[in-house]
Amino acid sequence: MTRISGRIVTPSGVISGHLTISGTAIAALEPDDTVGNDVIVPGFIDLHCHGGGGHTFTTGDPSAARGAAAFHLSHGTTTVLASLVSSPFELMRSATLAYKPLVDEGVIAGIHFEGPYLSAVRCGAQNPLFLRNPILSEITEVIKIGEGAVRMMTVAPELDGALEAITHLRYAGVLAAIGHTDASYEQTHAGVDAGASVATHLFNGMRPVHHREPGPVVGLLSSTATVELIADNIHLHPGMLAFAANTAGPARSILVTDAMDAAGMPDGSYELGGQAVIVADRVARLASGGSIAGSTLTMDVAFRNAVAAGLPLTAAAAMSSTTPARLLGLTDRGTLTPGLRADIVVLDSKLALKQVIRAGA
C-alpha cells in the first residue's frame, strides 16, 4: 500500500485528504483537513503530441517513439497518442506497423494521423508536398493493419471525399477530427454530422472568425465536437483559452501539447515532416515562412497555464484527463476514483510537478 496526501481533485470537487494505492489501482480516498497543500490530479492524457526530449513520433521509428513517450511521462503524461504529420502513404503504413507493438505494450495509447487530408490554404507547418484529398483505400488499409492502433485522424471537411472519409472513420471506431481547414460554418457542421467528434487545435490552422462568416471555429464550438486547446500562451492568448473552454465546457474541451521533438530541448534547428524548424525562446516556427510549427509544451505546464487563465482545478483536470479518457474509451483511467488505474500526478501548491505515478509505479 502507498499513500499520498494533499488536495485531491475529483470530478465532484477538491477533497483534502489521503489517496491510497494498492498494486496498480486506487484503493481509497480518505478526507483529512490536516494535510498539506500539494495538488493531486489524474495522470495527464495527451491526444496530440508529435514528440519531445529530442525524440519524434513523426518518422515511424519505434525507438524514437519510446523516447518521446518517456519524456512526456516524466512531465505527467501517463497516456499519449503518437501524432504524425502529413506524409506519403508509405510512411503512414510503415509507422502503423512499427507502432502497433508499442500500443500493445502500453507505451503509447494509439496513433493520430494529423493529415495528410488537409487544406493547402490552412496547412500551417504541414508539408504541402504531401497534402491530398482523402483516399479511402489508404484509410482502410492503415486501420486494418493497425488492428486498433489507429485511434484518430484529422481531416479538412471541405475536401472532395472528406465526408465519406469521416463517416468511414466513425464506423471503424476511429476518432475523426476536423482541422487545418478553410471550411465554412456549414461545411464544418456537415463534417460533424458525418461523424467528426474532435476539433484539432481549435483556432490554429483554421479560417479566422468573421461576423458574416463564422467559419470552422464557431462551427465547432456550436457543435457537439470536443475542442483541442494548446495552452502554451503562444498558440492561444490565455483569454481566448478561457473563452473557448468556458464556451464548450470541460466535458467538450481538452488540453493538448502539439509538442514536437524540441520540447525540453535547447533553442536551435529542428525538423518536422521534412521541413526545417527554428526554435527561439520556446517558440517553434518554420524556417521558411515563419508558421508556428508545433510547440515545446508539456502537459504539466499546460495544466498550470489553464489554471492561471482562470479555469478551476476541477475543469483543468477534466480537460487534461477525464474528457480525453472518455474520447478514447479508456474507462479504467481519467479520474481519481477508487478501482481505477493509479495514474496520478502530484503538484506543489504552485502547481509545479513533484511526482508522477503510472499504474501504481
N, C-alpha and C positions, 0 to 999 in steps of 0.2 A: 504494500500500500504506500502511495505517495500523497502528500497533502500540500497544497499551495493555498496561500491566503491573500485576500485583498478584496477589491471591489469587483465582483463577478458580474459581467454584462450578459444578461439573459434576454430572451425575446420579450419577457414581461416587465423588465426593469433591471436596475442595478442593485445587486444584493451584496452587502458587506458580510464576508464570512470565509468559509473554507471550502475548497473543492478537493475531493478525494478521488484518486486514480487507482484502479485495480487492474493490473495487466495492461491491456490496450484500450480500456474503456473508462469513461467517467462513472464512478460508483455513487457519489453523493454530493449534494450541496448542503452546507450547514451554516445558517445565519449566525453571525457573531459581530457585534458592533465594535469590538475592541481591536479589530485587525488594522493593518496599515493602509496606505494609500495606493499601493500597486493596483493596476487595472488589468483584469484578466478577461480576455476575449477569445472567441473561437479562432482556430488557425485560419489564415487568410487563404482565399481561393481566387486565383488569377486566371481569368478566361482568355486573356490576350497578352501574350508575352513572347517576344522573339529571341530573348537571351539575356545574359548578364554575367558579370565576373570574367569577362573576356571570352565567354563561350556563347555560341549561337545555336538556335534551333533551325535556322533557315536553310542550312545546307544539307540536312538529312543525315548528319554524322552522329551516330548514337553516343560516341564518347563525348562529343561537344554537348550533346543534349543532357547527358548526365551531369556535366559540369555546370550547365546553366541552371538545371533544377536544384542542384546542391547549393549554388549561390543564393538563389531566391528562398530556399528553405531556411538558410541562415538569417534571412530577414523576415521570417514568419510565414512565408507562403508554403503551406503544407499540402496544397493541391494546385497543380498548374496544368494548363493546356500549352502544348508546344505550338506556337504560331509560326507559320511560314508566310512568306510574301509571294507575290506573283512570280511565277517561274514556268519553264517549259514542263509539259506533261511528264516527261521522263523523270524529272526531279520529284514531282508530286508522287509519282508511282514508287520510286526508289525510297523516298523518305517515309512513305506509308509502311512499306515492308520493313524498313530499318527501325522504325519507332514502335511497331506493334509489340515486340518483346518488352520494351520499356513500359508500355501500357499494362501488359500482363503482369509485369513485376511491380507496378505501382509507382515507378519513378515519375512518370507523367500520367495525367488522367485522360489524355487523348490528344488528338491533333486538330488544330484550327487552321484551315486554309484561308488566309486573308487575300483573296484573289485566286486566279488571275481574271475573274469575270467581273471586271470593274470598269468604271468610266474613265476614259482617257482625259476628259475635261477636268476631273477631280481626282487624278491619280496620286497627287501628293508625292510621297517618296517611293511609290510603287514604280517599278521599272516599266516604262511604256512599251518596251520591246516585247514584253510577254503578255500584254493585255489582249483579251479576246472575248467574244461573246460566249456565253455558256455552251458547252458541248456535253450533251447528256451521256455520251459513251464514256467520256473521261470521268465524269462524276460517278457514274455507275461502277466503273472499274475500281477507283480508289476506295469507294465504300465497300465493295465486295472483298478486295484483297486485304483491307484493314480489319475485317471481321469485328467491327465495333470500335476500332481505334479512332476512326474519323468522327469527331464529335460536333464540329461547327465549320461552316463555310460562309464567307462573306460574298455577297452578290449585289451588283447595282441593278435595281428592279426595272429600269428603263431599257435595258439592253434587249436585243432580239433573243427570244428564248429564255429570258430570265424568269418569268412567272412559272413556266413549266419546270425549270430547274429548281425553283424554290419549293414548289409542290412536291417534286420528286424527293428533295432532301427531307421535307417534313415527313413523308410517308416512310422514308428509310430510317427515321429516328435520329436524324442529324439536325442540329440547330441551324436554321437558315438565318443569316444576319444581313442587314442592309447597311451598306457603307461604301465609301468612295463613289458617291453618286451625285448626279446632276438631275435627279428625278424631280418632277413636280409634286405638289401635295397629293394630287390624285394618283399619280403613279406610285408614290410611296404607300398610300393606303391599299392600292391594288397588290403591292408586294406583301403587305401584312395579311391581307385577305387570302393570299395564295399560300400563306404558311410561315412567313418570316416572323420571328419572335424576339430578335435582338437587334439593337442599333449599334453598329461598330463605331466606337469612339465618337459619340454624338458631337455635332458641330464641326469636327475636324474631318476634312475630306468630303465636305458636303456643300451644296449650294447654300449661300447665306440666306437668312430670313429676310423677307421683304413683305411689307404690309399688304401688297396686292398679289403677291405670290409667296405663300408661306413656305413652300418647298419641303424638303425632307425633314428638317429639324422639327418644325411644328407638326408635320405629318406624323412623325414618330412619337413625339410627346403626347399627341392627341389620340394615339392608338393604344393597343394592348401590348406593344413591344416593350421589352426591358432595355434600358439605355445604358451603354458603357460610358463611363466618365473617367478621363485621365486626370487625376488630382495632383498634378505636379506644379500647379500655379504657372505653367508655361503654355500648355495646350489650352487651358481654360483659366480665366480670371476666377478667383475664389467666389466672387459674387455670382458669376454665371454657373459655377459648380453648384452652389447652394440653390440657385433658382431652378436649375434642371432637376436636382434631387428632390426639392420640395414639390415641384410640379408633378413629377412622375411618382413620387413617394418611394420609400425604401424597399418596398416589395417589387418595384419596377426599375430600380436603379442599381448599378453595380460599379464598384471601383475596379479599374484595371490599370496596369502599368504601361502597356505597349512598349516595354523595355527592350532595348537592343543589347548586343554584347558589351557595349561601352558602360552599362550600368555597373557602378562600383569600381570603375577603372579611371585612369587619369585622362585629362583632356588630350585630344590628338586626332589622328586619322584612323578611320574605321571603314567598314564596307557593309552594305546592306542590299541584298538582291542584285549584286553585280554593279552597284553604284557607289562611288566614293562619298564618305560622310565625314564631316569635320565636327568634333565635339569641342565646344568652348564654353566655360562657365556653366557646365551641366546641360547645355542645350545642344542637341544633335541636329545638324542640318546637312542637306545635300551639298557637296562641294560645288555642283553645277546647279544654279537656280535658287538655292537657299531654302528650299522647302524643309519644314520640320520633318526629321526622319526618325520616328520613334522617340523614345525617351531614355533617360538614365534613372528612372524612378524605381523604387522598391515599394512593396505594399505597406510596410510599416510607416514609411513616410507619407504614402497616400492616405492612410488612416489618420495620421496626425494632421495632415493638411485639411482633411474633410471636417474634422472636429474644429480646427481653427477657423474654418469658413462658417461655423455656426451650427453644424449638424450635431444633434445629441449623440452620445456614445452608443445608444441602442440603435440609432439609424445607421451610424458608421459601421457597426458590427453586422447589421443586416446586409448592408451594401457590399461589404468585403468578405462575407462568409455565407450567411443564410440564403440570400437570394441567388448567388451563383451556384450553391449546392443544389437548390431546388431546380434551377435550369438544367443542370447536368443529371438530375435524377439521383443524386447521391444522398440517400435517406439516412446514411449512417454517420453523417457529419454536418457541420454548418451552424450548430448551436451548442451551448454549454448545457447539455441535458443528460441526466443520468441514463446510462445504457448506450449512449452514442460513443463513437470513437474519440479517444482523448487527443484531439488536435487542438492545441492550446497555445496562445501567445500571452506572455506576461510583459506588461509595460510598466514603467515607473509613473510617478504622479504627473510628469510632464509628457507622458506618452512616448518616451524613448524605450527602445527594445531592451528587455532584460533576459528573457528566456523563451525558447521555442520547444514545444513538446509535440511530437508526431506519433500517433498511435501509442501513446504512453511512454515513449522513449525521449 
